């Protein structure tokens, strides 16, 4: 999943252009932890973050 997140971030401006035709990102009220709803801010550099893999293992 991390690879796909990185790919989306790398192509944020291009994806924003396409998705903006059907979705107005400025109306998003989702939490920033769901950063893909704020792709406009990702593309403009307003949102800076680190992607860290969350590995959960069951040792039972």
Predicted model as a PDB file, atoms N, CA, C, CB and O in Angstrom, pLDDT in the B-factor column:
MODEL        1                                                                  
ATOM      1  N   UNK A   1       0.820  -1.185   0.000  1.00 76.00           N  
ATOM      2  CA  UNK A   1       0.000   0.000   0.000  1.00 76.00           C  
ATOM      3  C   UNK A   1       0.872   1.261   0.000  1.00 76.00           C  
ATOM      4  CB  UNK A   1      -0.938  -0.008   1.205  1.00 76.00           C  
ATOM      5  O   UNK A   1       0.545   2.258  -0.643  1.00 76.00           O  
ATOM      6  N   UNK A   2       1.972   1.194   0.724  1.00 77.00           N  
ATOM      7  CA  UNK A   2       2.877   2.337   0.786  1.00 77.00           C  
ATOM      8  C   UNK A   2       3.370   2.727  -0.602  1.00 77.00           C  
ATOM      9  CB  UNK A   2       4.065   2.026   1.694  1.00 77.00           C  
ATOM     10  O   UNK A   2       3.496   3.912  -0.911  1.00 77.00           O  
ATOM     11  N   UNK A   3       3.649   1.731  -1.438  1.00 84.00           N  
ATOM     12  CA  UNK A   3       4.100   2.027  -2.803  1.00 84.00           C  
ATOM     13  C   UNK A   3       3.042   2.796  -3.585  1.00 84.00           C  
ATOM     14  CB  UNK A   3       4.453   0.731  -3.541  1.00 84.00           C  
ATOM     15  O   UNK A   3       3.369   3.709  -4.343  1.00 84.00           O  
ATOM     16  N   UNK A   4       1.784   2.431  -3.405  1.00 89.00           N  
ATOM     17  CA  UNK A   4       0.704   3.126  -4.117  1.00 89.00           C  
ATOM     18  C   UNK A   4       0.499   4.535  -3.571  1.00 89.00           C  
ATOM     19  CB  UNK A   4      -0.605   2.331  -4.012  1.00 89.00           C  
ATOM     20  O   UNK A   4       0.195   5.456  -4.329  1.00 89.00           O  
ATOM     21  N   UNK A   5       0.664   4.708  -2.264  1.00 85.00           N  
ATOM     22  CA  UNK A   5       0.591   6.057  -1.690  1.00 85.00           C  
ATOM     23  C   UNK A   5       1.685   6.935  -2.289  1.00 85.00           C  
ATOM     24  CB  UNK A   5       0.723   6.008  -0.142  1.00 85.00           C  
ATOM     25  O   UNK A   5       1.433   8.077  -2.673  1.00 85.00           O  
ATOM     26  N   UNK A   6       2.893   6.400  -2.366  1.00 86.00           N  
ATOM     27  CA  UNK A   6       4.014   7.160  -2.932  1.00 86.00           C  
ATOM     28  C   UNK A   6       3.764   7.501  -4.399  1.00 86.00           C  
ATOM     29  CB  UNK A   6       5.323   6.368  -2.794  1.00 86.00           C  
ATOM     30  O   UNK A   6       4.091   8.599  -4.848  1.00 86.00           O  
ATOM     31  N   UNK A   7       3.195   6.578  -5.131  1.00 90.00           N  
ATOM     32  CA  UNK A   7       2.884   6.817  -6.534  1.00 90.00           C  
ATOM     33  C   UNK A   7       1.841   7.928  -6.686  1.00 90.00           C  
ATOM     34  CB  UNK A   7       2.384   5.526  -7.194  1.00 90.00           C  
ATOM     35  O   UNK A   7       1.957   8.782  -7.565  1.00 90.00           O  
ATOM     36  N   UNK A   8       0.820   7.908  -5.820  1.00 90.00           N  
ATOM     37  CA  UNK A   8      -0.198   8.962  -5.863  1.00 90.00           C  
ATOM     38  C   UNK A   8       0.414  10.320  -5.518  1.00 90.00           C  
ATOM     39  CB  UNK A   8      -1.352   8.637  -4.893  1.00 90.00           C  
ATOM     40  O   UNK A   8       0.106  11.318  -6.169  1.00 90.00           O  
ATOM     41  N   UNK A   9       1.261  10.366  -4.518  1.00 89.00           N  
ATOM     42  CA  UNK A   9       1.905  11.621  -4.139  1.00 89.00           C  
ATOM     43  C   UNK A   9       2.784  12.138  -5.272  1.00 89.00           C  
ATOM     44  CB  UNK A   9       2.738  11.434  -2.863  1.00 89.00           C  
ATOM     45  O   UNK A   9       2.777  13.330  -5.581  1.00 89.00           O  
ATOM     46  N   UNK A  10       3.534  11.240  -5.884  1.00 89.00           N  
ATOM     47  CA  UNK A  10       4.411  11.625  -6.996  1.00 89.00           C  
ATOM     48  C   UNK A  10       3.610  12.230  -8.144  1.00 89.00           C  
ATOM     49  CB  UNK A  10       5.208  10.411  -7.497  1.00 89.00           C  
ATOM     50  O   UNK A  10       4.079  13.150  -8.815  1.00 89.00           O  
ATOM     51  N   UNK A  11       2.407  11.716  -8.369  1.00 92.00           N  
ATOM     52  CA  UNK A  11       1.563  12.170  -9.479  1.00 92.00           C  
ATOM     53  C   UNK A  11       0.395  13.035  -9.005  1.00 92.00           C  
ATOM     54  CB  UNK A  11       1.030  10.971 -10.248  1.00 92.00           C  
ATOM     55  O   UNK A  11      -0.623  13.128  -9.691  1.00 92.00           O  
ATOM     56  N   UNK A  12       0.533  13.662  -7.849  1.00 92.00           N  
ATOM     57  CA  UNK A  12      -0.575  14.403  -7.235  1.00 92.00           C  
ATOM     58  C   UNK A  12      -1.141  15.490  -8.144  1.00 92.00           C  
ATOM     59  CB  UNK A  12      -0.117  15.027  -5.938  1.00 92.00           C  
ATOM     60  O   UNK A  12      -2.360  15.628  -8.250  1.00 92.00           O  
ATOM     61  N   UNK A  13      -0.292  16.250  -8.791  1.00 94.00           N  
ATOM     62  CA  UNK A  13      -0.795  17.340  -9.640  1.00 94.00           C  
ATOM     63  C   UNK A  13      -1.601  16.804 -10.818  1.00 94.00           C  
ATOM     64  CB  UNK A  13       0.370  18.195 -10.155  1.00 94.00           C  
ATOM     65  O   UNK A  13      -2.668  17.327 -11.139  1.00 94.00           O  
ATOM     66  N   UNK A  14      -1.086  15.760 -11.458  1.00 95.00           N  
ATOM     67  CA  UNK A  14      -1.785  15.167 -12.590  1.00 95.00           C  
ATOM     68  C   UNK A  14      -3.122  14.561 -12.149  1.00 95.00           C  
ATOM     69  CB  UNK A  14      -0.907  14.097 -13.257  1.00 95.00           C  
ATOM     70  O   UNK A  14      -4.141  14.744 -12.816  1.00 95.00           O  
ATOM     71  N   UNK A  15      -3.114  13.844 -11.033  1.00 95.00           N  
ATOM     72  CA  UNK A  15      -4.339  13.232 -10.532  1.00 95.00           C  
ATOM     73  C   UNK A  15      -5.348  14.308 -10.119  1.00 95.00           C  
ATOM     74  CB  UNK A  15      -4.028  12.303  -9.344  1.00 95.00           C  
ATOM     75  O   UNK A  15      -6.549  14.164 -10.348  1.00 95.00           O  
ATOM     76  N   UNK A  16      -4.854  15.372  -9.517  1.00 95.00           N  
ATOM     77  CA  UNK A  16      -5.725  16.473  -9.109  1.00 95.00           C  
ATOM     78  C   UNK A  16      -6.462  17.064 -10.311  1.00 95.00           C  
ATOM     79  CB  UNK A  16      -4.908  17.565  -8.400  1.00 95.00           C  
ATOM     80  O   UNK A  16      -7.658  17.346 -10.235  1.00 95.00           O  
ATOM     81  N   UNK A  17      -5.753  17.248 -11.406  1.00 95.00           N  
ATOM     82  CA  UNK A  17      -6.383  17.784 -12.615  1.00 95.00           C  
ATOM     83  C   UNK A  17      -7.522  16.891 -13.087  1.00 95.00           C  
ATOM     84  CB  UNK A  17      -5.349  17.943 -13.730  1.00 95.00           C  
ATOM     85  O   UNK A  17      -8.583  17.389 -13.462  1.00 95.00           O  
ATOM     86  N   UNK A  18      -7.319  15.605 -13.075  1.00 95.00           N  
ATOM     87  CA  UNK A  18      -8.340  14.669 -13.543  1.00 95.00           C  
ATOM     88  C   UNK A  18      -9.505  14.562 -12.565  1.00 95.00           C  
ATOM     89  CB  UNK A  18      -7.726  13.294 -13.766  1.00 95.00           C  
ATOM     90  O   UNK A  18     -10.663  14.645 -12.973  1.00 95.00           O  
ATOM     91  N   UNK A  19      -9.217  14.383 -11.306  1.00 95.00           N  
ATOM     92  CA  UNK A  19     -10.271  14.169 -10.313  1.00 95.00           C  
ATOM     93  C   UNK A  19     -11.068  15.446 -10.064  1.00 95.00           C  
ATOM     94  CB  UNK A  19      -9.669  13.665  -8.999  1.00 95.00           C  
ATOM     95  O   UNK A  19     -12.255  15.379  -9.746  1.00 95.00           O  
ATOM     96  N   UNK A  20     -10.432  16.604 -10.205  1.00 94.00           N  
ATOM     97  CA  UNK A  20     -11.117  17.881  -9.959  1.00 94.00           C  
ATOM     98  C   UNK A  20     -12.280  18.120 -10.914  1.00 94.00           C  
ATOM     99  CB  UNK A  20     -10.132  19.024 -10.074  1.00 94.00           C  
ATOM    100  O   UNK A  20     -13.129  18.976 -10.664  1.00 94.00           O  
ATOM    101  N   UNK A  21     -12.316  17.371 -11.996  1.00 94.00           N  
ATOM    102  CA  UNK A  21     -13.434  17.502 -12.932  1.00 94.00           C  
ATOM    103  C   UNK A  21     -14.737  16.997 -12.317  1.00 94.00           C  
ATOM    104  CB  UNK A  21     -13.137  16.740 -14.225  1.00 94.00           C  
ATOM    105  O   UNK A  21     -15.819  17.408 -12.734  1.00 94.00           O  
ATOM    106  N   UNK A  22     -14.639  16.103 -11.324  1.00 96.00           N  
ATOM    107  CA  UNK A  22     -15.838  15.526 -10.714  1.00 96.00           C  
ATOM    108  C   UNK A  22     -15.910  15.740  -9.199  1.00 96.00           C  
ATOM    109  CB  UNK A  22     -15.894  14.051 -11.013  1.00 96.00           C  
ATOM    110  O   UNK A  22     -16.939  15.455  -8.587  1.00 96.00           O  
ATOM    111  N   UNK A  23     -14.828  16.240  -8.585  1.00 95.00           N  
ATOM    112  CA  UNK A  23     -14.814  16.408  -7.129  1.00 95.00           C  
ATOM    113  C   UNK A  23     -14.146  17.726  -6.774  1.00 95.00           C  
ATOM    114  CB  UNK A  23     -14.083  15.227  -6.439  1.00 95.00           C  
ATOM    115  O   UNK A  23     -13.077  18.042  -7.296  1.00 95.00           O  
ATOM    116  N   UNK A  24     -14.772  18.499  -5.887  1.00 95.00           N  
ATOM    117  CA  UNK A  24     -14.224  19.768  -5.425  1.00 95.00           C  
ATOM    118  C   UNK A  24     -13.490  19.533  -4.105  1.00 95.00           C  
ATOM    119  CB  UNK A  24     -15.348  20.840  -5.258  1.00 95.00           C  
ATOM    120  O   UNK A  24     -14.118  19.442  -3.050  1.00 95.00           O  
ATOM    121  N   UNK A  25     -12.179  19.438  -4.162  1.00 94.00           N  
ATOM    122  CA  UNK A  25     -11.377  19.148  -2.978  1.00 94.00           C  
ATOM    123  C   UNK A  25     -11.500  20.223  -1.908  1.00 94.00           C  
ATOM    124  CB  UNK A  25      -9.932  18.986  -3.365  1.00 94.00           C  
ATOM    125  O   UNK A  25     -11.300  19.933  -0.728  1.00 94.00           O  
ATOM    126  N   UNK A  26     -11.819  21.440  -2.281  1.00 91.00           N  
ATOM    127  CA  UNK A  26     -11.947  22.516  -1.287  1.00 91.00           C  
ATOM    128  C   UNK A  26     -13.122  22.283  -0.342  1.00 91.00           C  
ATOM    129  CB  UNK A  26     -12.111  23.862  -1.986  1.00 91.00           C  
ATOM    130  O   UNK A  26     -13.186  22.901   0.720  1.00 91.00           O  
ATOM    131  N   UNK A  27     -14.046  21.409  -0.709  1.00 93.00           N  
ATOM    132  CA  UNK A  27     -15.201  21.112   0.142  1.00 93.00           C  
ATOM    133  C   UNK A  27     -14.951  19.948   1.101  1.00 93.00           C  
ATOM    134  CB  UNK A  27     -16.405  20.803  -0.720  1.00 93.00           C  
ATOM    135  O   UNK A  27     -15.812  19.632   1.923  1.00 93.00           O  
ATOM    136  N   UNK A  28     -13.803  19.317   1.009  1.00 93.00           N  
ATOM    137  CA  UNK A  28     -13.514  18.148   1.828  1.00 93.00           C  
ATOM    138  C   UNK A  28     -13.379  18.519   3.300  1.00 93.00           C  
ATOM    139  CB  UNK A  28     -12.243  17.466   1.342  1.00 93.00           C  
ATOM    140  O   UNK A  28     -12.641  19.437   3.657  1.00 93.00           O  
ATOM    141  N   UNK A  29     -14.097  17.795   4.144  1.00 94.00           N  
ATOM    142  CA  UNK A  29     -13.983  18.013   5.584  1.00 94.00           C  
ATOM    143  C   UNK A  29     -13.467  16.755   6.287  1.00 94.00           C  
ATOM    144  CB  UNK A  29     -15.341  18.432   6.172  1.00 94.00           C  
ATOM    145  O   UNK A  29     -13.624  16.600   7.498  1.00 94.00           O  
ATOM    146  N   UNK A  30     -12.857  15.870   5.518  1.00 95.00           N  
ATOM    147  CA  UNK A  30     -12.267  14.652   6.074  1.00 95.00           C  
ATOM    148  C   UNK A  30     -11.038  15.018   6.900  1.00 95.00           C  
ATOM    149  CB  UNK A  30     -11.892  13.648   4.945  1.00 95.00           C  
ATOM    150  O   UNK A  30     -10.418  16.051   6.648  1.00 95.00           O  
ATOM    151  N   UNK A  31     -10.673  14.192   7.883  1.00 93.00           N  
ATOM    152  CA  UNK A  31      -9.482  14.485   8.691  1.00 93.00           C  
ATOM    153  C   UNK A  31      -8.213  14.440   7.828  1.00 93.00           C  
ATOM    154  CB  UNK A  31      -9.365  13.479   9.864  1.00 93.00           C  
ATOM    155  O   UNK A  31      -8.162  13.727   6.825  1.00 93.00           O  
ATOM    156  N   UNK A  32      -7.202  15.200   8.224  1.00 87.00           N  
ATOM    157  CA  UNK A  32      -5.962  15.232   7.456  1.00 87.00           C  
ATOM    158  C   UNK A  32      -5.244  13.890   7.441  1.00 87.00           C  
ATOM    159  CB  UNK A  32      -5.045  16.285   8.012  1.00 87.00           C  
ATOM    160  O   UNK A  32      -4.401  13.651   6.577  1.00 87.00           O  
ATOM    161  N   UNK A  33      -5.565  13.012   8.384  1.00 85.00           N  
ATOM    162  CA  UNK A  33      -4.981  11.671   8.353  1.00 85.00           C  
ATOM    163  C   UNK A  33      -5.416  10.918   7.097  1.00 85.00           C  
ATOM    164  CB  UNK A  33      -5.382  10.879   9.609  1.00 85.00           C  
ATOM    165  O   UNK A  33      -4.752   9.971   6.674  1.00 85.00           O  
ATOM    166  N   UNK A  34      -6.522  11.339   6.510  1.00 91.00           N  
ATOM    167  CA  UNK A  34      -6.977  10.797   5.227  1.00 91.00           C  
ATOM    168  C   UNK A  34      -6.601  11.803   4.144  1.00 91.00           C  
ATOM    169  CB  UNK A  34      -8.533  10.513   5.233  1.00 91.00           C  
ATOM    170  O   UNK A  34      -7.455  12.413   3.500  1.00 91.00           O  
ATOM    171  N   UNK A  35      -5.304  11.951   3.970  1.00 88.00           N  
ATOM    172  CA  UNK A  35      -4.731  13.004   3.146  1.00 88.00           C  
ATOM    173  C   UNK A  35      -5.197  12.973   1.691  1.00 88.00           C  
ATOM    174  CB  UNK A  35      -3.247  12.910   3.189  1.00 88.00           C  
ATOM    175  O   UNK A  35      -5.200  14.017   1.039  1.00 88.00           O  
ATOM    176  N   UNK A  36      -5.585  11.827   1.166  1.00 90.00           N  
ATOM    177  CA  UNK A  36      -5.992  11.729  -0.241  1.00 90.00           C  
ATOM    178  C   UNK A  36      -7.240  12.555  -0.524  1.00 90.00           C  
ATOM    179  CB  UNK A  36      -6.242  10.271  -0.620  1.00 90.00           C  
ATOM    180  O   UNK A  36      -7.491  12.903  -1.678  1.00 90.00           O  
ATOM    181  N   UNK A  37      -8.035  12.880   0.510  1.00 93.00           N  
ATOM    182  CA  UNK A  37      -9.190  13.757   0.332  1.00 93.00           C  
ATOM    183  C   UNK A  37      -8.753  15.213   0.205  1.00 93.00           C  
ATOM    184  CB  UNK A  37     -10.168  13.599   1.504  1.00 93.00           C  
ATOM    185  O   UNK A  37      -9.571  16.079  -0.104  1.00 93.00           O  
ATOM    186  N   UNK A  38      -7.494  15.483   0.435  1.00 93.00           N  
ATOM    187  CA  UNK A  38      -6.934  16.836   0.388  1.00 93.00           C  
ATOM    188  C   UNK A  38      -5.820  16.892  -0.658  1.00 93.00           C  
ATOM    189  CB  UNK A  38      -6.396  17.265   1.788  1.00 93.00           C  
ATOM    190  O   UNK A  38      -4.798  17.549  -0.460  1.00 93.00           O  
ATOM    191  N   UNK A  39      -6.032  16.201  -1.758  1.00 93.00           N  
ATOM    192  CA  UNK A  39      -5.013  16.094  -2.796  1.00 93.00           C  
ATOM    193  C   UNK A  39      -4.607  17.462  -3.337  1.00 93.00           C  
ATOM    194  CB  UNK A  39      -5.516  15.217  -3.930  1.00 93.00           C  
ATOM    195  O   UNK A  39      -3.474  17.630  -3.788  1.00 93.00           O  
ATOM    196  N   UNK A  40      -5.499  18.429  -3.301  1.00 95.00           N  
ATOM    197  CA  UNK A  40      -5.152  19.775  -3.745  1.00 95.00           C  
ATOM    198  C   UNK A  40      -4.056  20.364  -2.870  1.00 95.00           C  
ATOM    199  CB  UNK A  40      -6.386  20.682  -3.731  1.00 95.00           C  
ATOM    200  O   UNK A  40      -3.151  21.032  -3.371  1.00 95.00           O  
ATOM    201  N   UNK A  41      -4.131  20.122  -1.564  1.00 94.00           N  
ATOM    202  CA  UNK A  41      -3.126  20.640  -0.639  1.00 94.00           C  
ATOM    203  C   UNK A  41      -1.828  19.845  -0.721  1.00 94.00           C  
ATOM    204  CB  UNK A  41      -3.661  20.616   0.789  1.00 94.00           C  
ATOM    205  O   UNK A  41      -0.748  20.393  -0.499  1.00 94.00           O  
ATOM    206  N   UNK A  42      -1.926  18.570  -1.036  1.00 92.00           N  
ATOM    207  CA  UNK A  42      -0.734  17.754  -1.246  1.00 92.00           C  
ATOM    208  C   UNK A  42       0.003  18.263  -2.483  1.00 92.00           C  
ATOM    209  CB  UNK A  42      -1.106  16.246  -1.400  1.00 92.00           C  
ATOM    210  O   UNK A  42       1.220  18.447  -2.453  1.00 92.00           O  
ATOM    211  N   UNK A  43      -0.730  18.487  -3.562  1.00 92.00           N  
ATOM    212  CA  UNK A  43      -0.138  18.929  -4.822  1.00 92.00           C  
ATOM    213  C   UNK A  43       0.505  20.304  -4.700  1.00 92.00           C  
ATOM    214  CB  UNK A  43      -1.192  18.951  -5.912  1.00 92.00           C  
ATOM    215  O   UNK A  43       1.515  20.575  -5.351  1.00 92.00           O  
ATOM    216  N   UNK A  44      -0.069  21.174  -3.873  1.00 93.00           N  
ATOM    217  CA  UNK A  44       0.476  22.524  -3.721  1.00 93.00           C  
ATOM    218  C   UNK A  44       1.584  22.596  -2.675  1.00 93.00           C  
ATOM    219  CB  UNK A  44      -0.630  23.486  -3.352  1.00 93.00           C  
ATOM    220  O   UNK A  44       2.244  23.627  -2.546  1.00 93.00           O  
ATOM    221  N   UNK A  45       1.793  21.522  -1.932  1.00 90.00           N  
ATOM    222  CA  UNK A  45       2.817  21.513  -0.897  1.00 90.00           C  
ATOM    223  C   UNK A  45       2.349  22.017   0.452  1.00 90.00           C  
ATOM    224  CB  UNK A  45       3.964  22.322  -1.338  1.00 90.00           C  
ATOM    225  O   UNK A  45       3.149  22.115   1.382  1.00 90.00           O  
ATOM    226  N   UNK A  46       1.052  22.345   0.585  1.00 91.00           N  
ATOM    227  CA  UNK A  46       0.517  22.818   1.863  1.00 91.00           C  
ATOM    228  C   UNK A  46       0.560  21.739   2.933  1.00 91.00           C  
ATOM    229  CB  UNK A  46      -0.910  23.305   1.687  1.00 91.00           C  
ATOM    230  O   UNK A  46       0.768  22.035   4.110  1.00 91.00           O  
ATOM    231  N   UNK A  47       0.367  20.495   2.532  1.00 86.00           N  
ATOM    232  CA  UNK A  47       0.411  19.379   3.477  1.00 86.00           C  
ATOM    233  C   UNK A  47       1.743  18.666   3.291  1.00 86.00           C  
ATOM    234  CB  UNK A  47      -0.798  18.393   3.267  1.00 86.00           C  
ATOM    235  O   UNK A  47       2.052  18.164   2.210  1.00 86.00           O  
ATOM    236  N   UNK A  48       2.517  18.630   4.358  1.00 77.00           N  
ATOM    237  CA  UNK A  48       3.778  17.897   4.366  1.00 77.00           C  
ATOM    238  C   UNK A  48       3.643  16.777   5.392  1.00 77.00           C  
ATOM    239  CB  UNK A  48       5.001  18.839   4.696  1.00 77.00           C  
ATOM    240  O   UNK A  48       3.146  17.000   6.496  1.00 77.00           O  
ATOM    241  N   UNK A  49       4.075  15.602   5.038  1.00 65.00           N  
ATOM    242  CA  UNK A  49       3.945  14.466   5.941  1.00 65.00           C  
ATOM    243  C   UNK A  49       4.966  13.407   5.580  1.00 65.00           C  
ATOM    244  CB  UNK A  49       2.522  13.882   5.893  1.00 65.00           C  
ATOM    245  O   UNK A  49       5.632  13.489   4.548  1.00 65.00           O  
ATOM    246  N   UNK A  50       5.078  12.416   6.445  1.00 70.00           N  
ATOM    247  CA  UNK A  50       5.944  11.274   6.200  1.00 70.00           C  
ATOM    248  C   UNK A  50       5.075  10.029   6.133  1.00 70.00           C  
ATOM    249  CB  UNK A  50       7.038  11.142   7.304  1.00 70.00           C  
ATOM    250  O   UNK A  50       4.155   9.852   6.932  1.00 70.00           O  
ATOM    251  N   UNK A  51       5.373   9.185   5.186  1.00 65.00           N  
ATOM    252  CA  UNK A  51       4.662   7.916   5.087  1.00 65.00           C  
ATOM    253  C   UNK A  51       5.509   6.854   5.772  1.00 65.00           C  
ATOM    254  CB  UNK A  51       4.367   7.534   3.595  1.00 65.00           C  
ATOM    255  O   UNK A  51       6.638   6.581   5.363  1.00 65.00           O  
ATOM    256  N   UNK A  52       4.954   6.266   6.811  1.00 70.00           N  
ATOM    257  CA  UNK A  52       5.660   5.254   7.585  1.00 70.00           C  
ATOM    258  C   UNK A  52       4.828   3.982   7.564  1.00 70.00           C  
ATOM    259  CB  UNK A  52       5.925   5.733   9.049  1.00 70.00           C  
ATOM    260  O   UNK A  52       3.653   4.003   7.930  1.00 70.00           O  
ATOM    261  N   UNK A  53       5.427   2.874   7.138  1.00 67.00           N  
ATOM    262  CA  UNK A  53       4.656   1.635   7.130  1.00 67.00           C  
ATOM    263  C   UNK A  53       4.278   1.217   8.553  1.00 67.00           C  
ATOM    264  CB  UNK A  53       5.452   0.516   6.440  1.00 67.00           C  
ATOM    265  O   UNK A  53       5.085   1.313   9.477  1.00 67.00           O  
ATOM    266  N   UNK A  54       3.063   0.763   8.705  1.00 68.00           N  
ATOM    267  CA  UNK A  54       2.570   0.277  10.000  1.00 68.00           C  
ATOM    268  C   UNK A  54       2.468  -1.236   9.899  1.00 68.00           C  
ATOM    269  CB  UNK A  54       1.176   0.924  10.386  1.00 68.00           C  
ATOM    270  O   UNK A  54       1.549  -1.767   9.275  1.00 68.00           O  
ATOM    271  N   UNK A  55       3.419  -1.922  10.516  1.00 68.00           N  
ATOM    272  CA  UNK A  55       3.479  -3.382  10.416  1.00 68.00           C  
ATOM    273  C   UNK A  55       2.945  -3.972  11.713  1.00 68.00           C  
ATOM    274  CB  UNK A  55       4.939  -3.878  10.133  1.00 68.00           C  
ATOM    275  O   UNK A  55       3.489  -3.738  12.792  1.00 68.00           O  
ATOM    276  N   UNK A  56       1.894  -4.723  11.589  1.00 68.00           N  
ATOM    277  CA  UNK A  56       1.295  -5.387  12.744  1.00 68.00           C  
ATOM    278  C   UNK A  56       1.422  -6.885  12.536  1.00 68.00           C  
ATOM    279  CB  UNK A  56      -0.203  -4.966  12.941  1.00 68.00           C  
ATOM    280  O   UNK A  56       1.002  -7.422  11.511  1.00 68.00           O  
ATOM    281  N   UNK A  57       1.995  -7.542  13.504  1.00 64.00           N  
ATOM    282  CA  UNK A  57       2.161  -8.998  13.399  1.00 64.00           C  
ATOM    283  C   UNK A  57       1.513  -9.662  14.601  1.00 64.00           C  
ATOM    284  CB  UNK A  57       3.665  -9.389  13.302  1.00 64.00           C  
ATOM    285  O   UNK A  57       1.589  -9.165  15.725  1.00 64.00           O  
ATOM    286  N   UNK A  58       0.893 -10.765  14.348  1.00 61.00           N  
ATOM    287  CA  UNK A  58       0.283 -11.560  15.402  1.00 61.00           C  
ATOM    288  C   UNK A  58       1.233 -12.712  15.717  1.00 61.00           C  
ATOM    289  CB  UNK A  58      -1.140 -12.084  14.981  1.00 61.00           C  
ATOM    290  O   UNK A  58       1.448 -13.592  14.883  1.00 61.00           O  
ATOM    291  N   UNK A  59       1.800 -12.704  16.922  1.00 54.00           N  
ATOM    292  CA  UNK A  59       2.778 -13.726  17.293  1.00 54.00           C  
ATOM    293  C   UNK A  59       2.164 -14.911  18.006  1.00 54.00           C  
ATOM    294  CB  UNK A  59       3.835 -13.127  18.159  1.00 54.00           C  
ATOM    295  O   UNK A  59       2.903 -15.706  18.586  1.00 54.00           O  
ATOM    296  N   UNK A  60       0.868 -15.069  17.995  1.00 55.00           N  
ATOM    297  CA  UNK A  60       0.220 -16.185  18.666  1.00 55.00           C  
ATOM    298  C   UNK A  60       0.212 -17.405  17.811  1.00 55.00           C  
ATOM    299  CB  UNK A  60      -1.177 -15.832  19.053  1.00 55.00           C  
ATOM    300  O   UNK A  60      -0.300 -18.446  18.225  1.00 55.00           O  
TER     301      UNK A  60                                                      
ENDMDL                                                                          
END                                                                             
